[in-house]
């Protein structure tokens, strides 16, 4: 777990630490999620301390409304305000379970209504240009092509991709075991193009150096599927950098982020007539509502085509 919050009483730091440990144990929160919650709750704790609260249990709805108002006044984006208030509600719900709060003072406080943005995606032609951008003659190019092909084929999040091990692959069966949010596992589909790209990378990877061993720990039985130049597991930031490079090569600068490949995967499946519940399962979404955003994308495209092509559209 990250270090305790500095400059606050033990009551604040202890409650935050226990909450974050529960997030990891009960919900399988990722390190990035834990970091985000910790930053939000540190800001809350600092505000409460400045308001005269000696512990988080001293907070009231009135004080938390002042906290929310301060976030708005400081110019935070509506999405950021909504996230910080959601963190606050979760924290005090935990306080109720632990018994140091009788009621949740954050429950009546609603965040700003957020306009839901349609996800950005690449067209089929743009995807083709991007996947062809890595020079598949060197190990680095073979790795990058395998990464892009697999992300698009299986609709992977970047964190899911970099967490893959060799043992997760079933290339003969055309699938990959994916560990998603909340420790939920699903099977992703590995198409023929992705399979060939991954096989070529694995063959080239054998020539890559292995990371030095400290000698203090037993060697890991897990072999990372994607590694960097030193032979260590590739990072999320490393994937973002290689994508930026290949987007520029393909003439698509500014058109995509790593998550755009996942958006494109879902949009293209629905465009081709895939059932939305099947897409939900492939994406690993817990709720169908999350997947339905892609139906808005496809509907918008259909309406645009109608406006342009139908003789009685105008």
Secondary structure as GFF3:
##gff-version 3
##sequence-region A 1 314
A	DSSP	alpha_helix	10	27	.	.	.	ID=ss1
A	DSSP	alpha_helix	31	50	.	.	.	ID=ss2
A	DSSP	three_ten_helix	56	58	.	.	.	ID=ss3
A	DSSP	alpha_helix	61	73	.	.	.	ID=ss4
A	DSSP	alpha_helix	78	98	.	.	.	ID=ss5
A	DSSP	alpha_helix	124	133	.	.	.	ID=ss6
A	DSSP	alpha_helix	139	154	.	.	.	ID=ss7
A	DSSP	alpha_helix	158	162	.	.	.	ID=ss8
A	DSSP	three_ten_helix	166	168	.	.	.	ID=ss9
A	DSSP	beta_strand	169	170	.	.	.	ID=ss10
A	DSSP	beta_strand	175	179	.	.	.	ID=ss11
A	DSSP	three_ten_helix	181	183	.	.	.	ID=ss12
A	DSSP	beta_strand	185	189	.	.	.	ID=ss13
A	DSSP	alpha_helix	192	205	.	.	.	ID=ss14
A	DSSP	alpha_helix	236	249	.	.	.	ID=ss15
A	DSSP	alpha_helix	258	271	.	.	.	ID=ss16
A	DSSP	alpha_helix	276	283	.	.	.	ID=ss17
A	DSSP	alpha_helix	288	291	.	.	.	ID=ss18
A	DSSP	alpha_helix	293	309	.	.	.	ID=ss19
###
